[in-house]
Amino acid sequence: MRFYTTLIILFLGLNLIAQKPMLIDTIQVSTGQIPLKISETGRNITILTAEQIQNIPATSLDEILQTVPGLEVQSRGGFGVQADISLRGSTFTQVLMLLDGMKLNDPLTAHFNGYMPVTPDEIERIEILRGPAAAMYGPDAVGGVINIITKTFSNQKEGVHQSGSLNYGQHKLVTGQQGFSIKKGAMSIGGGVSINQSEGEFVEQKVIDTTTTLDAYNNFFDLKTIGASFGYDFSNGIKVRARTAYDFRDFGARYFYSSSTFDKSTEKVANWWNHFQVSKTENQSSTDFNVAYKYNTDEFIFSSSPNNHLSQYLNFTLNHLHYLNDNTTLKSGAQVDQRQVESNDRGDHEDFHYGAYAMGVYQKNSLNLTTSLRGDFDDNYGFEFSPQVNVSYVFPSFVVRASAGKSIRAADYTERYNNNNSIDLPRNRRLGNPSLVAERSWTEEIGLDYSVAKHWQLKATAFARQSSNLIDYVSTNQTEIGSVSEIGNLLDSTNYLFAKNITDVSTNGFEIESWLKTSINETVNLQWSIGYTFLETSNDEDIVSLYISSHAKHLFNTQLLLNTGRFDFAINGLYKQRNGQIASGIASELTDSYMVWNTRVGLRLTKEFGLNFQVQNLFDEEYQNILGAKMPNRWVMGGIKWSL
């Protein structure tokens, strides 16, 4: 009842706001490869600007993304410890993460895809594209694409700017960030540092029965990110950009990946990211060459013995854009990348991938048509074609859009080789499958964007995805696994969560969104978003697996940002309804629904400095996103913010 009451109040409240127009959706998006306005792409795209990011009551990037309608974040802990990201009911492995247009997805495990080596103050904007994009970017772009664009890699404004914040809160929490950007003529420099650190909440011991007692523990975390970037624009149209970043995370990971009473997990993950770009812009064309290198180490300790993993990802891309005439734009490109892993658990492996694409945009009057075709060859799955077509027609007050496309995804090294080297592996442990084949999906969607006024837009989208060979963990007896090669000793007649290809999985749903941006008077600005997503996933074989149906069936979120001359106020709310689960062995329950609110109040003391007061989980909701991984209770913090 609380959910429906809140929903009614929020929608009715839109009619009570004074109307003074401010244009929205005027930014050109780059995630579609060819720069277009949102209305011209034929896709449902959301942009979070640097201004919004700084005002959202969040302490990490996954908490920022959680405010976007239709985007589900399944966090294992607060403050950015770890989160799985889902779009339109996809698994967390099926969302492509980009940083300045270059792929971030980790070759070891998609659980690390949310570890984005960038600080909030370095971000110019975040573009979220819902639906497939494999025809532009290759594998993994099934549910959608999230592209984080830093200030140095965008059209940075002239001048010097620095901003930051420092907060202290309960459980010895220290959270802060500092960033700067300098644009002087042809040269640009930027950088930032962020920290989230706490001893964590104390989780009391639980008595399961007279013979089993679980130890009490703290959900500690120590998260640090530092980044630096450089750019130079030569007079002949050549531009050079470079960025390096280091991300380190040390945290308690108890019950993150299992519901075992023996789970006392801790984890340390370090990620080093480097990106170099050189581009050439001419009157009717542009060309860019990119090389990115990701070096990731992971030490995971379940109870005593550590699992150590080192993964590397080297990626080259070449893109060429040509404006053929006033109506037609063409773009083509190629990609070569190499994935490697060295692991005492998964073994040592290496794979190469090659891809090439061609796409074109035709625009005539109000019609916008985009077609693209890509071919990919991978050591893991061979050769695959991925076509895509998007169309939109722009009327004076609304846009009609539709798209259809194919997407693919290959198994990561954890899905293929997890625990393959183990001896006498205990029951119900996750087990990789070296014989997995690539996933294939087709997605269709149709949508309508209606401008109620220049400052208020409504969106509605219906979509359907048909998938084959989806990869997930299924409870499987050792007698069925025995025929798979390269797997170590298993206990006889024991069940394991074995990675399998599941055939004929269907996901259907729709999204409804409201986006309001208005100026009430000369000093008061308001932004308000409301979103609801319905999802339903089924498979013909009625196979019960770990992740495919773990998404929310009903997902509602809302966010209000209010800025006045002296005061800032922000609040966001999230409601989920999903399948409930119980882990009796650790006395843990994943309830079938929950609602969480976060809020922030800021007071400007001067033009440059202000006070900050923030509360995460305002109403102290007890909840989990992953069975066993308890999310934080109410957490209060306060401090200072500055912008110079």
DODO-782355 format. One record per residue: x, y, z of N, C-alpha, C in turn; residue in three letters. Coordinates in steps of 0.2 Angstrom, whole numbers, plus 5000, padded with zeros to 4 digits. Example, Ala and Ser with C-alpha at 12.3 -4.5 7.8 and 13.67 -1.06 7.14 Angstrom:
residues 2
506649725039506249785039506649845039ALA 506449895035506849955036506450005039SER 
This chain:
residues 644
500449945000500050005000500450065000MET 501050065004501450125004501750144997ARG 501950084993502150104986501650134982PHE 501050114982500550134978500350204980TYR 500350224986500150294989500750334986THR 501350314987501950354985501850374977THR 501650324973501650324966501150384964LEU 500550374967499950424966500150494968ILE 500550504973500750574976501250604971ILE 501650564969502250584964501950604958LEU 501550564955501250584948500750644949PHE 500350654954499950714955500350774956LEU 500950764959501350824961501550854955GLY 501650824949501950854943501450914941LEU 500850904942500350964940500351024944ASN 500751024950500751074955501351124954LEU 501751104949502351144948502351204944ILE 502551254946502551314942502951304935ALA 502751334930502951314923503351374920GLN 504051364920504451414916504951374912LYS 504851374906505151314901505951324902PRO 506251264902506951244901507051194896MET 507451194890507451144885507851084888LEU 507551024886507850964888508050924882ILE 508450874883508650824877508950864871ASP 509350914873509750944867510450924866THR 510650884871511350854870511450804865ILE 511950804861512050754856512350694860GLN 512150634858512450574861512950544857VAL 513450514860514050484856513950404856SER 513550384861513550304862513350274856THR 512950304852512650274846513150274840GLY 513850294841514350294837514350354832GLN 513750374829513650434825513350484829ILE 513650544831513350594835512650614833PRO 512150604837511450624835511050644841LEU 510550694840510150704846509750644848LYS 509550644854509150584857508550564852ILE 508150614850507550604846507750574839SER 508350584837508550554831508850484831GLU 508950454836509250394837508850334836THR 508150344837507750284837507750244843GLY 508150264848508250224854508050264861ARG 507950224866507850254872508450264876ASN 508650324877509350344879509250394885ILE 509650384890509650434896510250464897THR 510350524898510950564900510950594907ILE 511450574910511550604917512150654916LEU 512050714917512550774917512950774923THR 513550814922513950824928513650854934ALA 513150904932512850934937512350894941GLU 512050844938511550804941511950754945GLN 512550724943512950684947513150714953ILE 513350774953513650804959513050814964GLN 512450814962511850834967511550774969ASN 511650714966511250654968511550624975ILE 511050604979511250584986511550514985PRO 512150504983512450444982513250454984ALA 513550394985514250394987514650354982THR 514350324977514750284972514350284965SER 514750264960514450264953513850214953LEU 513850154956513250114956512650144959ASP 512750184964512150214968511950274963GLU 512350304959512150354954511750324949ILE 511950264946511550224941510950204943LEU 510850184950510250154953509650204952GLN 509850274951509250324950508950324943THR 509250284938509050294931508450244930VAL 507850264928507350224927507550164922PRO 507250104924507350044920508050014921GLY 508550044925509150014926509149984933LEU 509249924934509249884940509949874943GLU 510149894949510749884952510649834957VAL 511049774957510949724962511649724966GLN 511649774971512249784975512249724980SER 512949704982513049664987513249704993ARG 513449764993513549804999513449874997GLY 513449925002513349995000514050024998GLY 513950084996514550134995515050104989PHE 514750064985515150044979515549984980GLY 515449944985515849884987515849834981VAL 515249824978515149774972514449774970GLN 514349784964513649784961513549754954ALA 513049714953512849684947512349734943ASP 512449744937512049794934511649764928ILE 511049774928510549744923510149794920SER 510049784913509549834909509049784906LEU 508449804907507849764903507949694905ARG 508049674911508049604913508649564911GLY 509149594908509749564906510049534912SER 510449484912510949464917511449524917THR 511849524923512349574924512949564919PHE 512949504916513549494911513349524904THR 512749544903512449564897512349644896GLN 512749674900512749754899513449774898VAL 513549814892514149834890514349894894LEU 514949894897515149954901515749984896MET 515650054895516150084891516450144895LEU 517050164895517350224898517650264892LEU 517450314890517650354884517650314878ASP 517050274878516950234872517350174871GLY 517750154876518150094876517850044881MET 517849974879517549924883517949914890LYS 517549914895517749894902517649824904LEU 517149794901516949724904517549684905ASN 517549654911518149614914518149544911ASP 518749524908518749454906518649394911PRO 518849414917518849364922518049344925LEU 517749404927517049394929516649454928THR 516049454926515649514925515449544932ALA 515549514938515449544944515949604945HIS 516449604941516949664941516749724936PHE 516249714932516049764927515849824931ASN 515649824937515449884940516049924943GLY 516649894943517149924946517449974940TYR 517150034940517350084935517950134937MET 518450124934519050164936519050244935PRO 518550274938518450344936518150374943VAL 518350434944518050474950517450514948THR 516950524952516350564950516550634947PRO 517050664950517250734948517550734941ASP 517750684938518050674932517550674926GLU 516950654928516450634923516050694920ILE 516050704914515650754910514950734909GLU 514850674908514150644907514150564907ARG 513550534908513450464908512950454903ILE 513050414898512450394893512250324894GLU 511650314895511350244896510950234890ILE 511150184886510750164880510450094881LEU 509750094881509350034883509249994876ARG 509349924877509349884871509949864868GLY 509949814863510549794860510949844856PRO 511649834856512049874852512649834850ALA 512549774849513149724847513349744840ALA 512849774836513049784829513549844829ALA 513649884834514049944834514649924839MET 514549884844515149874849515349804850TYR 514949754847515149684847514849654854GLY 515149604856514849564861514749594868PRO 514249574872514049594878513549644878ASP 513449684873512949734872512249704871ALA 511949664876511349634875510749674878VAL 510749694885510249724888510349804887GLY 510949824885511049894884511849914885GLY 511949984885512650004885512650064890VAL 513150064894513250124899513950154897ILE 513950214895514550244892514750304897ASN 515250304900515450354905515950404901ILE 515850464900516250504896516650554901ILE 517250554901517650604906517750674902THR 517850724906517950794904518450804899LYS 519050764900519550774895519450744888THR 519050694888518850664882518150694879PHE 517950744881517350784879517550854877SER 517050894874517250964873517251004879ASN 517851004882517951034889517851104888GLN 517551134893517551214893518151244895LYS 518351304892518951344894518951364901GLU 519451354905519551384912519851324916GLY 519851344923520051304928519451294933VAL 519451224935518851214939519051154944HIS 518951164950519051104955518451104960GLN 518251044961517751034966517850964970SER 517550964976517550904980517150904986GLY 517150854990516750844996517150795001SER 516950805007517250765012516750755018LEU 516550695019516050675024516250625029ASN 516050635035516150585040515450555043TYR 515450495044514750465046514850405051GLY 514250375052514250315056514750265054GLN 514950225059515350165058516050185056HIS 516250245058516950275056516950285048LYS 516450305045516450305038516750375036LEU 517250365031517550425028517350415020VAL 517050465018516950465010517050535008THR 517450535002517650605000517850594993GLY 517950654989518150654982518450724981GLN 518950724976519250794974519450784967GLN 519150834963519350824956519550894953GLY 519850894947520050964944520050954937PHE 519951004933519951004926520251074924SER 520751074919521051134917521051134909ILE 520751184906520751194899521051264897LYS 521651264894521951324892522151314885LYS 521751354881521951344874521951274871GLY 522451254868522551184865522551134870ALA 522751144876522951094881522351084887MET 522251024888521751004894522050954898SER 521950964905522250924910521650904915ILE 521650844917521150834922521350774927GLY 520950764932521150714937520650714943GLY 520650664947520250654953520450604957GLY 520250604963520350554968519750544972VAL 519550484974518950464978519150414983SER 518750414989518850364994518150354998ILE 518050284999517450265003517750215008ASN 517750225014518150185019517750185026GLN 517650125028517250115035517450045038SER 517350045044517449975048516849935046GLU 516249965044515649925042515249915048GLY 514649895046514149885051514249815055GLU 514149805061514249745065513549705064PHE 513749645061513149595060513249545065VAL 512649535069512749495075512649425073GLU 512949375077512949305076512249285076GLN 512149225073511449195072511549125074LYS 511049105078511049035080510548995076VAL 510748945072510348915067509948855071ILE 510348815074510048765079510548755084ASP 510448705088510848695094511548675093THR 511648655086512348635085512748685080THR 512348735077512648775072512548845074THR 513148885075513148955077513548995072THR 513349045069513649085064514049145068LEU 514649155065515049205068514849275067ASP 514849325071514749395070515349415066ALA 515149475062515649495057515449575056TYR 515949605053515949675051515949675043ASN 515449715040515549725033515949785031ASN 516649775032517049825031517249835024PHE 517449895022517649915015518149975015PHE 518649965011519150015009519250025002ASP 518950074999518850084992519250154990LEU 519650144985520050204983520150204975LYS 520050264972520150274965520550334964THR 520950334959521350394957521450394950ILE 521350454947521450454939521750524937GLY 522050524931522350584928522250574921ALA 522150634917522050634910522450694907SER 522550694901522950744897522650744890PHE 522550804887522350814880522750874877GLY 522850864870523150924867522850924860TYR 522550984857522350994851522851034846ASP 523050994841523451034837523151074831PHE 523451114828523151164824522851134817SER 523151074816522951044809522450994810ASN 522050994816521450954817521650884820GLY 522250874822522450814826522350834833ILE 522050784837521950784844522250724847LYS 522550734853522850684857522450684864VAL 522250624866521950614873522350554876ARG 522450554883522650504886522450504893ALA 522250444896522050444903522250374906ARG 522450384913522650324917522250334923THR 522150274926521750274933521950204936ALA 521850214943521950154947521450144952TYR 521150084953520550074957520750014962ASP 520650024968520849974973520249964978PHE 520049904979519549884984519649824988ARG 519649834995519749785000519049785004ASP 518749725004518049725008517949655010PHE 517449655015517149595017516649565012GLY 516749505010516349475005515949415007ALA 515749415013515349355016514649355013ARG 514549295010513949275007513849315000TYR 514349344998514249374991514149324985PHE 514449264986514349214981514149154983TYR 513949144989513749074992513249094998SER 512949035000512549035006512748985011SER 513448975010513748915014513948945021SER 513748905026513948915033514748925034THR 515148905029515848905030516148975027PHE 515649015024515849075020516049125025ASP 516749145025517049195029517449245024LYS 517149255018517549285012517749355014SER 518349365011518649435010518849435003THR 518949495001519149504994519549574993GLU 520049564989520449624987520549624979LYS 520249684976520249694969520649754967VAL 521149754962521449814960521449814952ALA 521349874950521149884943521549944940ASN 521949924935522349984932522149994925TRP 521950054923521650064917522050124913TRP 522150104907522550154903522150164896ASN 522150224893521750234887522150294883HIS 522350274877522650334873522250334866PHE 522150394864521750414858522050464854GLN 522150454847522350504843521750514837VAL 521550574836521050584831521150634826SER 520850634821520950684815520250704813LYS 520150774813519550804811519650844805THR 519250834800519250874794518550894792GLU 518450934787517750964786517250914785ASN 517250864782516750814781516850744784GLN 517450734788517550674790517950674797SER 518050624800518450614806518650544807SER 519250534810519550474811519850464818THR 519750414822520050404828520350334829ASP 520950334832521250274834521350264842PHE 521150214844521150204852521550144854ASN 521850144859522150084862522050084870VAL 521750034873521550034880521849974883ALA 522149974889522449914892522149914899TYR 521849854901521649844908522049794911LYS 522249804917522649754921522249744928TYR 522049684929521649674935521949614940ASN 521949624946522149574951521549564956THR 521549504958520949484963521249434967ASP 521149444974521349394979520649384983GLU 520449324982519749304985519949244990PHE 519749254997519849205002519149185004ILE 518949125003518349095005518349085013PHE 518849045015518849035022519549035025SER 520049005021520749015023521149015017SER 521148975012521648975006521349025001SER 521849064999521649114994521649094987PRO 521149114983521149114975521449174972ASN 521949174968522249234966522149234958ASN 521949284955521849294948522149354946HIS 522449354940522749404936522449404929LEU 522049454927521749464921521949524917SER 522049514910522249574906521849584900GLN 521749644898521349654892521649714888TYR 521849694882522149744878521649754872LEU 521449814870520949824865521149884861ASN 521149874854521249924849520649934845PHE 520549994843519950014839520150064834THR 519850064828519950114823519250134820LEU 519050194820518450214818518550274813ASN 518050274807518050334802517350354801HIS 517250414802516650444801516650494795LEU 516150484790516150534784515450554783HIS 515350624783514750654781514650654773TYR 514250614770514250604763513850664760LEU 513250684763512950744761512450764767ASN 512050814766511650834771511150784774ASP 511050734770510550684773510850614775ASN 511550604773511850534774512450544778THR 512550504783513150504787513350424787THR 514050414786514250344786514850334791LEU 514850274794515450264799515550194799LYS 516250174799516450104799517050104804SER 517250044806517750034811517949964811GLY 518549954815518749884816519049884823ALA 519049824826519249814833519649744833GLN 520249744837520649684839520749694846VAL 520649634850520749634857520949564859ASP 521349564865521649504868521449504875GLN 521149444877521049434884521449374887ARG 521749384893522149334896521949334904GLN 522049274906521949264914522549214916VAL 522749224922523249184926522949164932GLU 522749104934522349094940522549024943SER 522649024950522748954953522148914953ASN 521548944952520948904952520648894945ASP 520648944940520448944934520948924928ARG 521548924930522048904925522348964921GLY 522748954917523049004912522748994905ASP 522449054903522049054896522149114893HIS 522049114886522149174882521649164876GLU 521349224874520849224868520949284864ASP 520849284858520849344853520149354850PHE 520049414849519449434846519549484841HIS 519149484835519249524829518549544827TYR 518449614826517749634824517849694819GLY 517249704815517249754810516549774809ALA 516349834808515649864807515649914802TYR 515049924800514849974795514150004797ALA 514050064797513350094799513250154795MET 512650174794512450234791511850264794GLY 511750334793511150364796510950404790VAL 510250394788509950434783509450484787TYR 509450544785508950594788508650634783GLN 507950634783507550674778506950704781LYS 506950764781506350804785506350774792ASN 505850744794505750714801505950644802SER 506150614796506350544797507050534798LEU 507250484803507950464804507950394804ASN 508450364800508550294799509250274800LEU 509350224805510050204806510050134805THR 510550104801510650034800511450024801THR 511549964804512249944805512249864805SER 512849844803513049774802513749764805LEU 513849714809514549694812514649624811ARG 515249604810515549544810516049534815GLY 515949484820516449464825516749394824ASP 517349384825517649324826518049314832PHE 517949264836518149254843518449184843ASP 519049174847519249104848518749064852ASP 518349094855517849064860517249034856ASN 516949074851516349054848516349064840TYR 516949074837516949074830516749144827GLY 516349134821516149204818515349214819PHE 515149274820514449294821514349364817GLU 513749364814513549424811513049454816PHE 513049524817512549564821512249624817SER 511649614815511349674811510949714816PRO 510749774815510349824819510049874814GLN 509449894816509049944812508649984817VAL 508750054817508350094821508050154817ASN 507450174819507050224815506650264820VAL 506650334818506250374822505950424817SER 505350454819505050504816504850554821TYR 505050614819504950674824504450714822VAL 503850714826503350764825503450824830PHE 503050874829503150934833503150924841PRO 502750884843502650874851502850804853SER 502950754848503150684850503550654845PHE 503950594847504350554843504150484843VAL 504050454837503950384837504550344835VAL 504750294838505350264837505250184837ARG 505750154834505750084834506450054832ALA 506549994835507249964833507249894834SER 507649854830507749784831508449764829ALA 508749714833509449694832509549634835GLY 510149604833510449544836511049564841LYS 511149524846511649534850511949464852SER 512549464854512949404856513349414862ILE 513549364866513949364872514349294873ARG 514949304874515349244875515449234883ALA 515549174885515649164892516349194894ALA 516349214901516949244903517349184906ASP 517949204909518349144911518049114918TYR 517649144922517349114927516849064925THR 516449084921515949034918516248974915GLU 516848984912517148924908517548884913ARG 517848914918518448874921518348874929TYR 517848904932517848914939517848844942ASN 518348834947518448774951518548714947ASN 518748724941518948664937519548634939ASN 520048664943520648634946520548604953ASN 519948614956519848594963519848514964SER 520048494969519948424971519448414977ILE 519048364976518448354980518048414982ASP 517848444977517448514978516848494982LEU 516648534987516048524991515448534987PRO 514848504989514248514985513948584985ARG 513648594979513248664978513748714977ASN 514448704976514848754973514848764966ARG 514948824964514948844957515448814953ARG 515348794947515748754943515748774936LEU 516348794933516348814926516248764921GLY 516148784915516048734909516448754903ASN 516948724902517348744896517048734889PRO 516448694889516148684883515548734881SER 515548784885514948834883515048864877LEU 514448874873514448914867514148984868VAL 514249024863514049094864513249104864ALA 513049154868512349174868512149214862GLU 511549204860511249244854510549264856ARG 510449334855509849364856509549404851SER 508949414850508549454845508149504850TRP 508149564849507749614852507349664848THR 506749674849506349714846506049764851GLU 505949824849505649874853505249934849GLU 504749964852504350014849504250064855ILE 504350134854504250184859503950244857GLY 503750284861503450354860503750404865LEU 503950454863504250514867503750574866ASP 503450594872502950644871503150704875TYR 503250764872503450824876502750864878SER 502650854884502050894887502150964887VAL 502850984888503051054887503751054886ALA 504051114885504851104883505251084889LYS 504951084895505251064901505050994904HIS 504550964900504250904903504150854897TRP 504450794898504450744893504250674896GLN 503750644893503550574895503750524890LEU 503950464892504250414887503850344889LYS 503750304884503450244885503750194879ALA 504050134882504350084877504150014879THR 503949984874503849904874504349874871ALA 504649814874505149774871505049704872PHE 505349664867505449594868506049564866ALA 506349514870506949484868506949414868ARG 507149374862507149304862507849284862GLN 508049234866508749214867508849144867SER 509449124864509549054864510249044867SER 510348984870511048974873511249014879ASN 510749044882510949094888511349054893LEU 511849084896512349054901512149064908ILE 512049014912511849024919512048964923ASP 512048964929512248914934511548874935TYR 511648804934511048764936511248704940VAL 510848684945511048634949511048564945SER 511648534945511748474941512148424944THR 511948364944512248304947512948294944ASN 513448264948514048244945514048194940GLN 513548154940513548104934513448134928THR 513048194927512948224921513548264919GLU 513948294924514548334922515148294920ILE 515148224922515748184921516048184914GLY 515548194909515748194902516148254899SER 516148304903516448364901517248364903VAL 517648384898518348374899518648434903SER 519248424905519648484909519348504916GLU 518948464919518648474925518948424930ILE 519148454936519548414941519048364944GLY 519348334950518948284954518348314957ASN 517748274956517148294959516948234964LEU 516548254969516248204973515748164969LEU 515748104970515248054967514548074969ASP 514048074964513348084965513248154969SER 513648204968513548264971513248324966THR 512848364969512548414965513048474965ASN 513148514959513548574959513148624955TYR 513248684956512948744952513448744945LEU 513248714940513648704934513348754929PHE 513848784926513748834920513448794914ALA 512848814912512548784906512348834901LYS 512248804895511848844890511048824890ASN 510648874891509948864892509648894886ILE 509148854883508948864876508248904877THR 508148944872507448974871507149014877ASP 507549064879507349104885507049174882VAL 506449194884506049254882506049304888SER 506149364886506049424891505649474887THR 505049494890504649544888504449594893ASN 504349654891504249714896504049774893GLY 503949824897503849894895504149944900PHE 504250004898504550054902504150114902GLU 503950154907503650214907504050264911ILE 504150324908504650374912504350444911GLU 504450484916504350554916504950594918SER 505150644914505750684915505550754915TRP 505650784921505450854921506050894923LEU 506150954920506751004921506451074920LYS 506351104926506051174926506351224930THR 506251284929506451344933505851374936SER 505751364943505251394946505251474946ILE 505851494948505951564947506751574946ASN 506951634946507651644944508151614948GLU 508051594954508551554959508351484960THR 507751464959507551394961507451354954VAL 507851294954507851254948507651184951ASN 507251144947506951084949507051034944LEU 507250974946507350914941506950854944GLN 506550824941506150764944506050714939TRP 506250654940506150594936505750544940SER 505350504936504950454939504950394933ILE 505050334935505050284931504750214933GLY 504450174929504150114931504350064925TYR 504650004927504749954922504449884924THR 504149854919503849784921504249734916PHE 504449684919504849624916504549564917LEU 504549514912504449444913504849404909GLU 505149354912505649314909505449234910THR 505449194904505249124905505749084900SER 505749024902506148974897505748914896ASN 505748894890505348834888505448774892ASP 506048764894506248704898506048704905GLU 505848764908505648774915506248764919ASP 506848774917507448764921507548824926ILE 507648794932507848844938508548864938VAL 508748924936509448944936509548994941SER 510249024941510449064947510249144945LEU 510349164939510349234938509849254932TYR 509649214928509249234922508549264925ILE 508249244930507649264932507649304939SER 508249324940508449364947508249434946SER 508049464941507849534940507249544943HIS 507049614945506449634947505949624942ALA 505349604944504749604940504449674939LYS 504349704945504149774945504749814948HIS 504949874944505449914947505249984946LEU 505150024951504950094952505550134955PHE 505650184952506150234955505950304953ASN 506150354958505950424957506550464960THR 506650524958507250564960507050634959GLN 507150674964506950744964507650784966LEU 507850834962508350874964508150944964LEU 508250984969507951054970508551094972LEU 508751144968509251194969508951264970ASN 509151294976508951364977509651404977THR 509551474979510151514980510651484985GLY 510351464991510751444996510751364998ARG 510151334996509951264998509951224992PHE 510251164993510151104989509751054993ASP 509251024989508850964992508850914987PHE 508950844989508850794984508650734988ALA 508150694984507950634987507750584982ILE 507950524982507750474978507550404981ASN 507050374978506750314980506750264975GLY 506750194978506750134974506350084977LEU 505950054973505450004975505549944970TYR 505649884973505749824969505249764971LYS 505049734966504649674968504949614963GLN 505149564967505549504963505349444967ARG 505649384964505549324967505949324974ASN 505549304979505949294986506349234986GLY 506849224991507249164992507349164999GLN 507549105002507749095009508349045009ILE 508849065013509349025014509349005021ALA 509048945023508948925030509648915033SER 510148895030510748875033511148935036GLY 510948995034511249055036510749105039ILE 510149075040509549115043509449185039ALA 509449175032509449235028508849235023SER 508549295022507949295018508049355013GLU 507849335007507849385001507049405000LEU 506849455003506049465003505849484996THR 505249474995504949474988504849554986ASP 504949594990504949674989505249714994SER 505449774992505749824997505749894994TYR 505749944998505750014996506350045000MET 506750084997507350115000507350194997VAL 507450235002507550305001508150335003TRP 508450374999509050415001508950485000ASN 509250525004509150605004509750635006THR 509850705003510350745004510150815005ARG 510450855010510250925010510950965011VAL 511051015007511651055006511451125008GLY 511951165011511851235013512451265010LEU 512451315006512951355003513151415008ARG 513751405011513951465016514251525012LEU 514651505006514851555002514751524995THR 514951564990514951534983515351474982LYS 515851464985516351414984516251354989GLU 516051364995515951315001515251305003PHE 515151245005514451235008514551175013GLY 513951165017513951105021513451055018LEU 513550995020513250935017512950885022ASN 512350865022512050815026511750765022PHE 511850705023511650645019511450585023GLN 510850555021510650495024510450445019VAL 510850385019510650335015510250285019GLN 509750255015509250215018508850245024ASN 508550305022508250345026507750315031LEU 507350265029506850235034507050165036PHE 507750155036508050095039507750035037ASP 507750025030507449965028507949905028GLU 507649845030508049785030508049755024GLU 508549745020508449715013509149685011TYR 509049645005509549615002509449614994GLN 509949624990509849614983510149544981ASN 510649514984510849454983510749414990ILE 510549354989510349314995510949305000LEU 510849325006511449325011511849385012GLY 511849425006512249485007511849545009ALA 511949555016511549605019511749675017LYS 511249715015511349785013511349835019MET 511649895019511749935025511049955027PRO 510949965034510449995037510450075036ASN 510050115040510150185039510850205041ARG 511150255037511850275037511850355037TRP 512050385042512050455042512750485041VAL 512850535037513450565037513350645035MET 513950675036513950745035514650775034GLY 514650835031515350865030515250925026GLY 515750935021515850995017515850985010ILE 515651025006515751024999516051094996LYS 516451084991516751144988516751144981TRP 516751204978516851214970517151274969SER 517751274966518251334965518351344958LEU 
